[in-house]
Amino acid sequence: MLDFDEELKRFKPSLEIEEIEDAVYREDMSDMADLIKEVIDQTK
């Protein structure tokens, strides 16, 4: 049987996740609200 407390002690986050997090903060990424706003602006 798994000992979850022991597993959590050994857990190390993937470097890829940290790299993705940095990329998200660096890049100007559009979310759905930005896309909807852009479509509304284009229809005017």
N, CA, C and O atoms as a GROMACS GRO file, in nm:
protein
  176
    1MET      N    1   0.084  -0.118   0.000
    1MET     CA    2   0.000   0.000   0.000
    1MET      C    3   0.089   0.125   0.000
    1MET      O    4   0.196   0.126   0.060
    2LEU      N    5   0.043   0.228  -0.068
    2LEU     CA    6   0.121   0.352  -0.078
    2LEU      C    7   0.113   0.434   0.050
    2LEU      O    8   0.008   0.446   0.112
    3ASP      N    9   0.227   0.489   0.087
    3ASP     CA   10   0.233   0.582   0.199
    3ASP      C   11   0.239   0.722   0.137
    3ASP      O   12   0.345   0.767   0.094
    4PHE      N   13   0.124   0.789   0.134
    4PHE     CA   14   0.115   0.917   0.064
    4PHE      C   15   0.206   1.024   0.125
    4PHE      O   16   0.262   1.104   0.052
    5ASP      N   17   0.220   1.026   0.256
    5ASP     CA   18   0.309   1.123   0.318
    5ASP      C   19   0.453   1.104   0.271
    5ASP      O   20   0.524   1.202   0.245
    6GLU      N   21   0.494   0.979   0.260
    6GLU     CA   22   0.630   0.950   0.212
    6GLU      C   23   0.646   0.989   0.066
    6GLU      O   24   0.749   1.042   0.026
    7GLU      N   25   0.544   0.961  -0.014
    7GLU     CA   26   0.548   0.998  -0.155
    7GLU      C   27   0.556   1.149  -0.173
    7GLU      O   28   0.629   1.198  -0.259
    8LEU      N   29   0.481   1.224  -0.091
    8LEU     CA   30   0.484   1.370  -0.100
    8LEU      C   31   0.621   1.426  -0.064
    8LEU      O   32   0.664   1.527  -0.120
    9LYS      N   33   0.689   1.363   0.029
    9LYS     CA   34   0.823   1.409   0.066
    9LYS      C   35   0.920   1.394  -0.050
    9LYS      O   36   1.012   1.475  -0.066
   10ARG      N   37   0.901   1.291  -0.132
   10ARG     CA   38   0.992   1.266  -0.244
   10ARG      C   39   0.951   1.338  -0.371
   10ARG      O   40   1.025   1.337  -0.469
   11PHE      N   41   0.835   1.400  -0.371
   11PHE     CA   42   0.782   1.466  -0.490
   11PHE      C   43   0.867   1.586  -0.528
   11PHE      O   44   0.901   1.668  -0.443
   12LYS      N   45   0.901   1.596  -0.655
   12LYS     CA   46   0.970   1.712  -0.710
   12LYS      C   47   0.895   1.752  -0.837
   12LYS      O   48   0.875   1.669  -0.926
   13PRO      N   49   0.853   1.879  -0.847
   13PRO     CA   50   0.779   1.920  -0.967
   13PRO      C   51   0.864   1.909  -1.093
   13PRO      O   52   0.987   1.924  -1.089
   14SER      N   53   0.799   1.883  -1.201
   14SER     CA   54   0.867   1.872  -1.329
   14SER      C   55   0.923   2.008  -1.369
   14SER      O   56   0.857   2.111  -1.351
   15LEU      N   57   1.043   2.008  -1.424
   15LEU     CA   58   1.102   2.133  -1.472
   15LEU      C   59   1.020   2.192  -1.585
   15LEU      O   60   1.016   2.314  -1.603
   16GLU      N   61   0.955   2.106  -1.662
   16GLU     CA   62   0.876   2.157  -1.773
   16GLU      C   63   0.764   2.248  -1.724
   16GLU      O   64   0.733   2.349  -1.787
   17ILE      N   65   0.703   2.212  -1.612
   17ILE     CA   66   0.595   2.294  -1.558
   17ILE      C   67   0.648   2.432  -1.518
   17ILE      O   68   0.584   2.533  -1.546
   18GLU      N   69   0.764   2.435  -1.455
   18GLU     CA   70   0.821   2.564  -1.418
   18GLU      C   71   0.855   2.646  -1.542
   18GLU      O   72   0.837   2.768  -1.543
   19GLU      N   73   0.904   2.581  -1.646
   19GLU     CA   74   0.937   2.652  -1.770
   19GLU      C   75   0.811   2.707  -1.834
   19GLU      O   76   0.812   2.819  -1.886
   20ILE      N   77   0.703   2.630  -1.831
   20ILE     CA   78   0.576   2.676  -1.889
   20ILE      C   79   0.524   2.796  -1.810
   20ILE      O   80   0.476   2.893  -1.868
   21GLU      N   81   0.534   2.788  -1.678
   21GLU     CA   82   0.488   2.898  -1.594
   21GLU      C   83   0.564   3.025  -1.627
   21GLU      O   84   0.503   3.132  -1.638
   22ASP      N   85   0.695   3.017  -1.644
   22ASP     CA   86   0.775   3.134  -1.680
   22ASP      C   87   0.734   3.189  -1.816
   22ASP      O   88   0.725   3.310  -1.834
   23ALA      N   89   0.710   3.100  -1.910
   23ALA     CA   90   0.671   3.142  -2.045
   23ALA      C   91   0.537   3.214  -2.043
   23ALA      O   92   0.518   3.313  -2.114
   24VAL      N   93   0.444   3.166  -1.963
   24VAL     CA   94   0.313   3.228  -1.954
   24VAL      C   95   0.325   3.369  -1.899
   24VAL      O   96   0.260   3.461  -1.949
   25TYR      N   97   0.408   3.388  -1.798
   25TYR     CA   98   0.424   3.521  -1.741
   25TYR      C   99   0.500   3.614  -1.835
   25TYR      O  100   0.475   3.735  -1.834
   26ARG      N  101   0.592   3.562  -1.916
   26ARG     CA  102   0.670   3.645  -2.007
   26ARG      C  103   0.589   3.687  -2.129
   26ARG      O  104   0.600   3.801  -2.175
   27GLU      N  105   0.511   3.598  -2.182
   27GLU     CA  106   0.438   3.623  -2.306
   27GLU      C  107   0.307   3.695  -2.280
   27GLU      O  108   0.247   3.680  -2.173
   28ASP      N  109   0.265   3.773  -2.376
   28ASP     CA  110   0.135   3.839  -2.368
   28ASP      C  111   0.034   3.744  -2.433
   28ASP      O  112   0.009   3.752  -2.554
   29MET      N  113  -0.021   3.658  -2.354
   29MET     CA  114  -0.112   3.557  -2.407
   29MET      C  115  -0.256   3.605  -2.395
   29MET      O  116  -0.296   3.661  -2.292
   30SER      N  117  -0.333   3.583  -2.500
   30SER     CA  118  -0.474   3.623  -2.499
   30SER      C  119  -0.557   3.518  -2.428
   30SER      O  120  -0.532   3.398  -2.440
   31ASP      N  121  -0.656   3.565  -2.353
   31ASP     CA  122  -0.750   3.471  -2.295
   31ASP      C  123  -0.884   3.490  -2.369
   31ASP      O  124  -0.893   3.570  -2.461
   32MET      N  125  -0.984   3.416  -2.328
   32MET     CA  126  -1.113   3.422  -2.398
   32MET      C  127  -1.173   3.562  -2.395
   32MET      O  128  -1.231   3.606  -2.494
   33ALA      N  129  -1.160   3.632  -2.285
   33ALA     CA  130  -1.214   3.768  -2.276
   33ALA      C  131  -1.148   3.860  -2.379
   33ALA      O  132  -1.214   3.942  -2.442
   34ASP      N  133  -1.016   3.846  -2.395
   34ASP     CA  134  -0.945   3.927  -2.494
   34ASP      C  135  -0.993   3.895  -2.636
   34ASP      O  136  -1.012   3.986  -2.717
   35LEU      N  137  -1.013   3.767  -2.664
   35LEU     CA  138  -1.058   3.727  -2.797
   35LEU      C  139  -1.199   3.776  -2.827
   35LEU      O  140  -1.226   3.823  -2.937
   36ILE      N  141  -1.288   3.767  -2.730
   36ILE     CA  142  -1.426   3.814  -2.750
   36ILE      C  143  -1.427   3.966  -2.770
   36ILE      O  144  -1.499   4.018  -2.856
   37LYS      N  145  -1.347   4.036  -2.692
   37LYS     CA  146  -1.338   4.182  -2.706
   37LYS      C  147  -1.288   4.220  -2.845
   37LYS      O  148  -1.337   4.314  -2.906
   38GLU      N  149  -1.190   4.146  -2.895
   38GLU     CA  150  -1.135   4.173  -3.028
   38GLU      C  151  -1.240   4.149  -3.136
   38GLU      O  152  -1.250   4.228  -3.230
   39VAL      N  153  -1.318   4.043  -3.124
   39VAL     CA  154  -1.423   4.014  -3.222
   39VAL      C  155  -1.529   4.122  -3.219
   39VAL      O  156  -1.576   4.165  -3.325
   40ILE      N  157  -1.567   4.167  -3.102
   40ILE     CA  158  -1.667   4.274  -3.090
   40ILE      C  159  -1.614   4.402  -3.152
   40ILE      O  160  -1.688   4.472  -3.223
   41ASP      N  161  -1.488   4.434  -3.128
   41ASP     CA  162  -1.428   4.555  -3.185
   41ASP      C  163  -1.423   4.547  -3.337
   41ASP      O  164  -1.440   4.648  -3.405
   42GLN      N  165  -1.401   4.429  -3.391
   42GLN     CA  166  -1.392   4.413  -3.537
   42GLN      C  167  -1.529   4.425  -3.602
   42GLN      O  168  -1.538   4.467  -3.717
   43THR      N  169  -1.635   4.391  -3.531
   43THR     CA  170  -1.768   4.398  -3.590
   43THR      C  171  -1.826   4.539  -3.590
   43THR      O  172  -1.925   4.566  -3.657
   44LYS      N  173  -1.765   4.628  -3.515
   44LYS     CA  174  -1.813   4.767  -3.509
   44LYS      C  175  -1.768   4.847  -3.628
   44LYS      O  176  -1.799   4.965  -3.639
   0.00000   0.00000   0.00000
